[in-house]
Amino acid sequence: MDAGREQHLVTWTQVIYALHALSLVTGIIGVATVVGAFLTGWPSIIAVILNYLKRSEVQGTWLESHFRWQIRTFWYGLLWVSLCVLFVIGTLGIGILVAWLPLGIVSIWFIYRIARGWIALTNRRPMYQ
């Protein structure tokens, strides 16, 4: 891949991290939770759509690992949150007090994943799962 094409794709990857980060910031300073803003906020939804649209362009490059990292962050986060919601429903609301702890952990996990990935991208390193 030539340097110009690689830089173009690095820029796209940075935009996607920035969209995810915007969702996190919205959750931190807004009325939504970090988890809610990350999974339902328009910046993260646009980011995941861009991941899927641009994924074929990064295939076979070190940037492919970042796309996989970003996509997995979104979908695994949705899985963990769904399990928390099912737990609350299954315990007839009693579990809502207990569900705050895992939701807080998922929030920290989202922040960690976006920060770690973006730092690795800045250092031009692939993400290792």
C-alpha positions as CSV (number, residue, x, y, z in Angstrom):
1,M,0.0,0.0,0.0
2,D,1.4,3.4,-0.9
3,A,1.9,6.0,1.8
4,G,-0.9,8.3,0.6
5,R,-3.4,5.5,0.7
6,E,-2.3,4.4,4.1
7,Q,-2.5,7.9,5.5
8,H,-6.1,8.2,4.1
9,L,-7.1,5.0,5.9
10,V,-5.3,6.1,9.1
11,T,-7.4,9.3,9.0
12,W,-10.6,7.3,8.5
13,T,-9.6,5.1,11.5
14,Q,-9.0,8.3,13.6
15,V,-12.4,9.6,12.6
16,I,-14.0,6.4,13.8
17,Y,-12.2,6.5,17.1
18,A,-13.2,10.2,17.5
19,L,-16.9,9.3,16.9
20,H,-16.7,6.7,19.5
21,A,-14.9,9.1,21.9
22,L,-17.6,11.7,21.2
23,S,-20.2,9.2,22.4
24,L,-18.3,8.5,25.5
25,V,-17.9,12.2,26.3
26,T,-21.6,12.7,25.7
27,G,-22.3,10.0,28.2
28,I,-19.9,11.4,30.8
29,I,-21.1,15.0,30.7
30,G,-24.7,14.6,29.6
31,V,-27.7,13.1,31.1
32,A,-27.1,9.7,29.4
33,T,-24.9,7.0,30.8
34,V,-21.6,6.2,29.2
35,V,-23.0,2.8,28.2
36,G,-26.2,4.3,26.8
37,A,-24.5,7.0,24.9
38,F,-21.9,4.6,23.5
39,L,-24.4,2.0,22.3
40,T,-27.3,4.3,21.2
41,G,-25.6,7.6,20.5
42,W,-25.5,8.6,16.8
43,P,-21.7,9.0,16.8
44,S,-21.0,5.4,17.8
45,I,-23.7,4.1,15.4
46,I,-22.2,6.1,12.5
47,A,-18.7,4.8,13.6
48,V,-19.8,1.2,13.4
49,I,-21.5,1.7,10.0
50,L,-18.2,3.3,8.8
51,N,-16.3,0.3,10.2
52,Y,-18.3,-2.0,8.1
53,L,-18.3,0.2,5.0
54,K,-14.5,0.7,5.0
55,R,-13.5,-2.7,6.3
56,S,-12.7,-4.1,2.9
57,E,-10.3,-1.2,2.2
58,V,-8.1,-2.0,5.2
59,Q,-8.2,-5.8,4.7
60,G,-4.7,-7.2,4.9
61,T,-3.2,-4.1,6.5
62,W,-2.3,-3.3,10.1
63,L,-5.3,-1.1,10.2
64,E,-7.6,-4.1,9.9
65,S,-6.9,-5.0,13.5
66,H,-8.2,-1.5,14.6
67,F,-11.4,-2.0,12.7
68,R,-11.9,-5.4,14.3
69,W,-11.1,-3.9,17.7
70,Q,-13.7,-1.1,17.2
71,I,-16.4,-3.4,15.9
72,R,-15.8,-5.9,18.7
73,T,-15.9,-3.1,21.3
74,F,-19.3,-2.1,20.1
75,W,-20.8,-5.6,19.8
76,Y,-19.3,-7.1,23.0
77,G,-20.5,-4.0,24.8
78,L,-24.0,-4.5,23.5
79,L,-23.8,-8.1,24.6
80,W,-22.7,-7.3,28.2
81,V,-25.4,-4.5,28.5
82,S,-28.0,-6.9,27.2
83,L,-27.1,-9.5,29.8
84,C,-27.3,-6.8,32.5
85,V,-30.8,-5.8,31.3
86,L,-31.9,-9.5,31.2
87,F,-30.6,-9.9,34.7
88,V,-32.7,-6.9,35.9
89,I,-35.8,-8.2,34.1
90,G,-35.2,-11.7,35.4
91,T,-35.0,-10.6,39.0
92,L,-38.2,-8.4,38.6
93,G,-36.3,-5.2,39.2
94,I,-34.5,-6.2,42.3
95,G,-31.4,-6.7,40.2
96,I,-31.3,-3.1,39.2
97,L,-29.2,-2.2,42.3
98,V,-26.8,-5.0,41.5
99,A,-26.7,-4.2,37.7
100,W,-25.2,-0.8,38.3
101,L,-21.8,-2.4,39.2
102,P,-21.5,-4.4,35.9
103,L,-22.8,-1.4,33.9
104,G,-20.1,0.8,35.6
105,I,-17.5,-1.8,34.7
106,V,-18.7,-1.9,31.1
107,S,-18.4,1.9,31.0
108,I,-14.8,1.8,32.1
109,W,-14.2,-1.0,29.6
110,F,-15.5,1.2,26.8
111,I,-13.3,4.1,27.8
112,Y,-10.3,1.8,28.1
113,R,-10.9,0.1,24.7
114,I,-11.3,3.4,22.8
115,A,-8.3,5.0,24.5
116,R,-6.0,2.0,24.1
117,G,-6.9,1.6,20.4
118,W,-6.5,5.3,19.6
119,I,-3.1,5.4,21.4
120,A,-1.9,2.3,19.4
121,L,-3.2,3.9,16.2
122,T,-1.3,7.1,17.0
123,N,1.9,5.0,17.5
124,R,1.1,3.2,14.2
125,R,0.8,-0.2,16.0
126,P,-1.8,-2.8,15.2
127,M,-4.2,-3.9,17.9
128,Y,-3.7,-7.4,19.4
129,Q,-6.8,-9.0,20.7
